[in-house]
Amino acid sequence: MVFRQMGLIAVGGQISIVGGMRLLAGASPDSTLAFVALSLHNRGLTFRREGNEFAASYRVEMTFRQGASLVRQVSRDELVRVATFRETLRTEESIIFQQAVPLPAGSYAIDVTVRDRNGPNVARSNVTLEVSGLVRPAVSGLIAAYQVTPRTTLAEPPQLVANPRCALAYGTDSLRYYFETYGMPAGTPLVVTATDPGGRIVYEDTLHTDSSRIVDGRVIVIPPGRLSIGRHELRIATTTGSTMVSAPFLVAFSDLWAIANFDDMISLLRYFPPADTLRGLASASPEERAAAWQAFWHATDPNSVTPENEALDAYFARIRIANERFRDEGVAGWLTDRGEVFINIGEPSSVVDPTPDSQGRGRVIYWIYNEYRLQLAFVDDGGFGRMRLDPRSRNDYVLVLNRLRRR
């Protein structure tokens, strides 16, 4: 939802894709490059063992139409190789697809399809794009990127590794945006600002064009210090305040979960131990939050050698499963009693549902955990499909949970 609100392509399902399109000047005056960048995760693809590695392939198909006319069609097959089986299950952004497509000016209906070549999974998205000629002097669209080599000629597309989600990790990474100017007089001032979810300016700088050459590529680097959780806005404007281009970006605490603000983050971590560490994060002032998040990250990271926090990754994976599995109660699955228990102590050894097809008041589902000698009863007391832990089961569950956390 957050990515869609940012105007990005965002498709859930077995193959989850996030991305967007930005405009750059093309090689000829009547051509514009639509730079397409998509991210997807390994888990959506079917991997097969090849020697000591695992390999998967996927196909991206894009059609660009004006009315009933097909203007462009792009198809590309890509191969993904990973060293371990664990990597095949990654659910964060792990694959980046990008393509520069030359287009004449006009309004386009664009169909984007991503297919797993070795399995049934497919993702589709339909978007519209208004392609206007970049009449000089002009500024290109803003492209979030991990690595960039600015181009000095229009004959080739820029050399970069895109950041399709337009996102960065809270309190750690710097955000890079690439843009180009075309035929602007040398020394032209460009005011760059970034505003936080509350509209406050958290970054500001003034750049000057180096020359009036045909293309001048520039990189904006926004440090993480003053950024907060949620959607931000980056703008390039004239000194009179007229916006030339703008783009949203997201500051998130996990690549697995896009959160709109800091309070939502604290709410989402409600089941994540230890509670005293979380309280310290929740009580931090806005100026202290980035440092507090770093302290929280390091205090809960079971393996400081890796860039991931495996404990947080496992926690968010359980939230995702809970949302998929317990969505029949009318609220997000992770907020149900069954979701809470699953996230905190894991999969039960067995589930007993004496009347699985029944609905209404009095229905009972039993979860049995052999290793904890624990049996929990979830009861629909109101007849509205909300399965609540009965009081005795909650007491037994809390005792087991406290024992596990003391370990």
N, C-alpha and C positions, 0 to 999 in steps of 0.2 A: 504494500500500500504506500509506504513512504517513497519508494522509487517511482511509482506511478505519479504521485503528487509532484515529484520533481520533473515530470515530463519525460521520463525515460521509458524505454521498452522494458517491461517487467512481466515475465510469464512464470507462473509456478508449475508444479507438477513434477513428473519423473525427471524431465529435463528442465531445469530452472535456468532462465536466461535473464540477464539485465544488461542494458546498453543504450546506445543512442546514436545520433547522427549530428555531425557538425559540418559547416560549410567552409571550404577553402577555395582560393582562386585556382582555376584550371590553367592548362598550358596555353589555351587560346582565349581571346577576349570574350568569346561567346560560350565558354565552357566553365562550369563550376564543379569542384570536387566535393561530393558528399562522402565524408569520412565516417565509415560505419565501424563501431566497436561494440563487441558483445562479450560478456563473460558467462561461463557456465562451469559446472563442477563435475569432477570425475565420477561421482556416484551415479549420475544420470546416464552414463555410458556403459556398454557391455565390454568388459576387458577379457582378453584371452591370453593365456601364457604363451610366450614366444621365447624359448630358451630360458635365460635367467631374468627375463623382464615380463611385463604385462603390457599388452597393446590394445588400444581401442581406436575406432575411426568414426568420424561423424561428417555429415554433409550439410553445408549451408546453402540455401537457395533464396535468392531475392529477386523480386520482380518490381519494376518501376513503371507505373502506368499513368498516362494522362487521359482521363476518360476511358474510352474503349481501346485506346492505342497502347501497345506495349513498346516502351521507349528503351528500356534496358532490362537485361536478364543476366544474373550472375549466379554461377554454381561453382562451389569449391569443396573438394574433399580434403579433410585434414586427418593426420595420424597423431595419436597421443601415446607416448611410452612412459612408463613409470617403473621404478626398480623393485617395489615391494607391493604385496597384496593390500597392505594397509592404505597405501596411497590411492588405490582404486576406490576407496570408500570416502574420500575427502568430500565434504559438503560445503566448504567455503569456496570462494573464487579461486579456481586453480587452472582454468583454461581461458585464454584470451584469443578471440578471433577479431581481425580487423581487415578492412578492405576500403580502398579509395575508389569511388565510382564516379566517372565524369558524366555530368548531366547538363543539358541546356536549361535555361531559365523556364520556370513554370511551376504549376501545382501538381504534386504527385501523390498517388495512392500506392503504398509500398507494402508488399507481403513478404514477411521474413519467416522462413521455415528452417528449423534445425532438426536433423534426423540422426539417430543412432544407426550406424551402418550395420552393426552386428546384432541389433535387437529391435524391439517394437517401439521404443520410446521416441516421441516427437514433440516439438514445441512450435507453436505458430503465433505470429503477432501481425496485426494490421495497423499501420500508422500512416499519417499524412505528413508531407514535407513541402514547404514553400521554398523553392530555390530561386533566389533573386541574383542577378548578375552583380558581382562586386565591382561597382563603378569606382575607379580611382579618383581621389584618394579614399581608401577604405580600410576597415579592420575585419579580419576573419572571425569565425566562430572561435570559442574557447574550448580547447581539448584538454581534459585531464589526462595526465600521462605519468608513468613511472620513470621513463627514460626518454630523452629527446635529443636529436641532433638537428638544429634548425636548418631549414633549407635556404639556399641562396638563389635558386632558380625555379621557375614554374614548370620546367620540363619533367620533373620527377615528383612523386608524392613525398611528404616529410618522412624522415626516418625516426620512428618513435615506438615505444611500447605503451599503449593506451591504458588508462584506468577507466574501464567502461562504467563502473558504478559511481564514478565521481565521488569517491569516499576515501576517508583516511581514518586510521585508528586513533582514538582519543588519547591525547597526552603523549604520543610517541612520534608519529610520523610528521614530516612536512608535506604539504600538498603542492604539487607542481601542475601548472597550467601552461599550455603552449598556445600562442596566437601569432598571427602575422599581420603586418601592415603593408599596404600596396600604394606606392607612389606618393607617400606622405612627405611633405617638406622636411628636410633635416632639422632636428631640434624641436619638432612638434611635441608639446607636453601631453601626456596621457595620464589621467588620474586613476589609479587602481585602488579600489576599496573592497573590503569583505565585511559583511554584516552578519551578526549572530541571529539566532531565532527570535530574539527580542528587538531586532532592528538596530542594535548598537554597533558602531564601527569597531571592529577588532583588529583590522589591518588596513594600513593606508600607505601608499607610496606614489610617487610621480616619476614616470619613465619618460625619456625623450627618444624619439626616433633617431637612429644613427645617420640615416641618409635618405635620399629620395629615390633609392633604387626600386626596382619593380616589386621585389619581395624582401621583407625584412622580418625574419623569424625571431621571436622573443620568448623567454620563459619566466613566468612568475613563480616564486617560491614563497609559500605562506608558512611561517613557523607555527608549531602547535601550541605554544605557550598560552595564548589568550583565547583559543577556540574552546567552545563548550559543546556538549552533546546536542545533536540535532541538525536541522537543515540550515545552511548558511547561503549567502548570496554573494557572488563575485561580480564586480562591475568594472568596466573600463569606460571612462567618460572624458569629455573635454573639460577644460578648466572652467567653463561656464556652468558645468553640472549636467550637460546633456549626455545621457547614456548612449554609448555607441554599441556595445555588446554586453551581455550578462549571462551568467550560468549559475545554477544551483550546485552546491556540493554538500555532502553529508559527513558529519563527524560521528562516528559510531564506536562503541566499545568492543564490538565483536563483528567479524565478517559474517557470522552466522545469523546475526539478528540486528536489523535496522531499527533504531529507537529514535523517536522524535524529540525527546528532551531528557534532561538529567533525572527528573522525578520518575519518569517511566522506567529508566534504567534501574533505579533503586527498587522500584516495585517488582521488576522482573527478577531481581536477585534475591527476593525474599526468602527462598528456600536454600540459598547457597551459604554454607558455613565457611568460616566461623562468624557468628552473629556480632561479636565485638568488633571485628575488622570491618564488617559492613556498616555498623553504627558510626565508626570513624569516618567512613566515606560519606555517609548520609549527612553528617553534621558539618562537613567542610563548607566554608564560604565559597562563593563563586570564584574568587581569586585563588583559593587553595585546592580546587577540585582536581585540576590536572595532576598536581603533585600527589594528592590523596589517592587518585586512581592508580598512579604508578606504584605507590606503596601497597595498595590493595592487590594489584597484579602480582608483584613480586612475593608478597606474603602468601598467596594462594597457589603459586606456580609450583607444581611438584617436580619439574625438571627445567632448571634455569638454563640448561645448555641449548635447548631448542627455542625457536622464536615463538612457538605456540604456548598457551597456557592450557595444558591437557585437561586439567580439572574443570575449567570453564567450558572447554569444548564439549566434554562429556555431559556437563550440566545442560548446555543449550541443546545438545542432541536429544536428551530426554524430554526437554520442553517441546521440541518439534514432534517427537513421537506422541506425547500426551495430547497435543493439539489435534493430531490426525486420528488418534484412537478414541478419544472421549469427547468428540464434538457433537454428540447427540443430546447434550443436556442444556443447550441453549446459551451457553457461555463458552469462552475459550477453554479448550481441554485442560490446559495447565492450571486453571483456576478451580477445577472441580476437585472433590475429595479424592477421587481415584487418581487424578493427575498429580495431586500433591504427594500421595503415598508413592506412586510410581517414580516420581522425580527424586524423592528423598531416599527410598530404600530399594528401588529397583523392581525388576520383574518378579511376580510371585511364582512359586513353584508350581502351583495349579490354581485354576479358577473353577468354582462350582456355581453354576447358574441353574437352579432347579427348574425354572420356567422361563427359558430364554426368549420365548415368543410372546410372553405376556406383557401387558402394560398396566399401569395403575398403582394405586396405593397398596403398600405391603410387599411389593416385590423385593427380594433379597438376593444379593450376589456375595459370595464368599471368596476371599483371597487367602490362600494358605502359603505361608513361608516356612518350609521345613527347617531351614538352617537356624531360624530364630524361634522355632516352636510357637509360631504366631498364626492365629486365624482372625481375619478381619471381616466384619459384616457391613456391607453397604446396603442401606435400606432406602426405598422410595416412600417416605412417610406421607408426602403430600399428594402423591399421585400425578405429579407433573414431570416425571422422568429424571428428577434430580436425585442421584444416588449419594446419600450421606452416610458417613461413618456413624454407627450407633455409639452412644457414650462410652460403653465398656470397651469397644474396639478402639476408640480414639485414645483412651487411657493406655491400653496395651501398646498401641502404635507409638505413642509418645515415649514410653519407657524404652522401647527398642531403639528408637531414633536417638534418644539421649545417650544410650549406651554406645551406639555406633559413633557418635560425634566425639565422645570422650576418648575413643581409640586414636 
